[in-house]
């Protein structure tokens, strides 16, 4: 299994949701308001100096599904303001 983290500027919500729908990814956990600074973007700290914030989406998927959707996710994360991270997921508990 894989664990996919998508961190993105809230302004890209529609594009992220469209990509997930096209990829058939329906289950996720969403962090609504994530603050930080990435290597390819300005800080998003929701302050007057650094306005805006990000969202973080966590998705667990099978290795087979990851291979199927990897291209769509890679295309999405090429944009500044959207970043993806993938880890091996040993198991889901519960």
N, C-alpha and C positions, 0 to 999 in steps of 0.2 A: 504494500500500500504506500501511497504518497500523501504527504501533507503539504498543501499549497497555501501559501500566504500571499494575498494580493494587498498591497498598500497603495492607495491612490488618492489624489486630490478629489474632494467631494464633487467638484465640477465634472468629473468623468463618470459619475454614477450611471447615467443612461448608457454610455458606451460599454461599461463593465457588465451591466445587466444584459444587454443585447448579446455580448460575446458569450456569457454564461448560458443564455437561452439557446443560442446556436450550437453550443458545445454539448447541450443536454445535461448541464450541471444544475441541479435543482436544490441541492441541500448544502447549506453553508451556515457558518456562524459569523455575525457581523458586529464589529466594534464601530459604533457610530461616530465617535470623535477621538481621533488619534493625533497627537501633536508630535512634531519632530522635524528633522532636517535630513535629507538624503544627499547622496553624492551628485545626483543629476537635477536637483531642484532647490529652490529657495526654501528657507525655513517656513513651516506652517505651524505657527504657535498661537494663533487666534488672539493676537494682541494688535494694538494700533501700529506697532512697528513691523510686525510680521503677521499680517492678517491671513485668515483661512485656516482650514484644518483638513486632515485626511480621514479616510475610512480604512479599516483593515478587515479583510474577509479571509476566513479560514475554511478550507475545503479539504475533506479527506476523500480520496478516490483510489480505485484499484490501479495496479501497475498498468493493466491493459487499457483502462480508461485514460490514464495519463498519456500513454503513447498516442492514443486517438486524438486527444485535445491539445497536445503540446504545441502544435503549430499555431492554433488560434490564440492560445495564451501568449506565446512568444511574440506574435504580431501585436497584440494588445500592449504588452509591456515595453515595446520599443519607444513608445512616446514618453517624453519627459513628464513626470507627474504620476506615472504608473510603474510600479515595480513588483516583480514576482519573486518569491523564494520557494524552493521545493526541498523537502526533507523526506527521508524514509520514515514511515510510521509503523512502528512495531506491532501495535495492536490498538483496538478500540475497546475500552473497558465500560461495561454496563449494558 
